[in-house]
Amino acid sequence: MKTELSKKNQVILDKAIQRTHLYLQSHGTTNFEQFYLNFIRGFSGLVLIGDKKFKEIINEPDDIEMADNALQYIQNLKEDHPIYNYFRQYISFPSFMQEDIMLNSIHIISELSKRENIF
């Protein structure tokens, strides 16, 4: 696993977050927007740095098991993990809010991906 995002991956991630931000604004989503963007940045960052364990989790064919395992993995990130800071606030939320943010973020990316190639 890489210890941080490469400059190229950071640019890719920044552009994707910018497009996501514009998408959220165009749909009037202002409540919790920063939480969604941070979650999406962290989730994408885990993939881009090549976190093997996380990639194994998200390749699970059972969506419910994948979501549960991904949530648990994120909740258990340690402060020394290179992507921890994107999830720091998210981890402090009660689990019902974590689930809601995760599901809405996945929905946002899914909708945005249908319209354009964001990554």
PyMOL commands that set and color helices and strands:
alter all, ss='L'
color gray80, all
select helices_A, chain A and resi 7-26+33-48+52-58+63-75+84-92+95-115
alter helices_A, ss='H'
color red, helices_A
deselect
rebuild
show_as cartoon
